[in-house]
Amino acid sequence: MPNPFVHAELATTHVPKAKAFYSKLFKWKLKDLPMPTGTYTMIDVGEGTGGGMMKQMIPRAGSAWMPYMLVKDIDASTKKAKKLGAKICKGVTEVEGMGWLSIIVDPTGAMFGLWEPKEE
């Protein structure tokens, strides 16, 4: 399948409460990683698409899940999304040692991310 969902990220207003809820509800394995912007919690779901959890960084915004889709060329895909009427909220940004992301709002108002992993 081209461009599958590869990561789901929760930006939450209360990280400890979210961690307790999801780890108990689904028995997800959570691992905290220090990042320059604060702690990022990796979510290991076993089989299937994992994700991450972090403190919501948008002032006055509520908690929300955001899916990421895999792309082969993040620069070209981000430009194509803009050409098709999307708003680019965060341009192509490197995640050190892992890959690149961009965050987009489609023409209907739905937010999603694009992800290009770093080649190993």
C-alpha positions in Angstrom: 0.0 0.0 0.0 1.5 3.4 -0.9 1.8 6.0 1.8 0.6 3.9 4.8 0.0 5.3 8.3 3.3 4.9 10.1 3.0 6.8 13.3 0.3 8.2 15.5 1.2 11.0 17.9 -0.8 12.3 20.9 -0.2 15.9 21.9 -1.8 16.0 25.3 -2.5 18.7 27.9 -1.7 16.2 30.7 1.0 13.7 29.9 1.0 11.7 33.2 -2.8 11.2 33.0 -2.6 10.1 29.3 0.2 7.7 30.0 -1.7 6.1 32.9 -4.9 5.8 30.9 -3.5 4.3 27.7 -1.0 2.0 29.3 -3.8 0.5 31.5 -6.4 0.5 28.7 -4.3 -1.1 26.0 -1.2 -2.4 27.9 1.0 -0.3 25.7 4.7 -0.2 26.5 5.8 3.4 27.0 9.4 4.6 27.0 10.4 8.2 27.8 13.1 9.9 25.6 14.7 13.2 26.5 14.4 15.7 23.6 15.5 19.4 23.3 11.8 20.4 23.6 11.0 18.1 26.6 10.3 14.5 27.1 8.9 12.4 24.3 7.2 9.1 25.1 7.5 6.4 22.5 4.5 4.1 22.3 5.2 0.4 21.5 1.9 -1.3 20.6 3.5 -4.7 19.7 2.1 -5.4 16.2 0.8 -2.5 14.2 1.6 1.2 14.0 3.1 2.6 17.2 3.5 6.2 18.0 4.4 8.8 20.5 3.1 11.1 23.2 4.1 14.6 24.3 2.9 17.8 25.9 0.6 19.8 23.7 2.8 22.7 22.4 0.0 24.8 20.9 -1.3 27.4 23.5 -4.9 26.9 24.5 -5.3 23.8 22.3 -6.8 20.6 23.6 -5.4 17.1 23.5 -5.4 15.6 20.0 -4.1 12.6 18.1 -2.3 13.1 14.7 -1.5 10.5 12.2 1.7 10.4 10.1 1.9 9.0 6.6 5.0 7.5 5.0 6.5 9.3 2.0 9.6 8.7 -0.1 10.3 12.4 -0.8 9.1 14.7 2.0 10.1 17.9 0.2 8.2 17.0 -3.0 5.2 15.6 -1.0 5.0 18.8 1.1 5.1 21.0 -1.9 2.5 18.9 -3.7 0.1 19.1 -0.7 0.5 22.9 -0.7 -0.2 23.0 -4.5 -3.4 21.0 -3.9 -4.7 23.5 -1.4 -3.2 22.4 2.0 -1.8 24.7 4.6 1.7 23.9 5.7 1.8 24.3 9.5 5.3 23.1 10.0 7.6 22.8 7.0 10.1 20.0 6.5 11.9 19.5 9.8 14.7 17.0 10.6 14.2 14.8 13.6 17.8 14.1 14.5 19.0 10.7 13.6 15.5 9.5 12.6 14.2 11.3 9.6 12.1 14.3 8.5 8.5 15.4 9.1 6.1 18.1 8.0 2.7 19.0 9.4 -0.1 19.9 7.1 -3.8 20.9 7.3 -5.8 19.5 4.4 -8.3 21.7 2.5 -11.1 20.4 4.8 -9.3 21.4 8.0 -7.9 18.0 9.0 -4.4 17.9 10.4 -1.8 15.2 9.5 1.9 14.7 9.2 4.2 13.4 6.6 7.2 11.2 7.5 10.3 10.3 5.6 12.6 8.0 7.6 16.4 8.4 7.4 18.0 5.6 5.4 19.8 3.1 7.5 
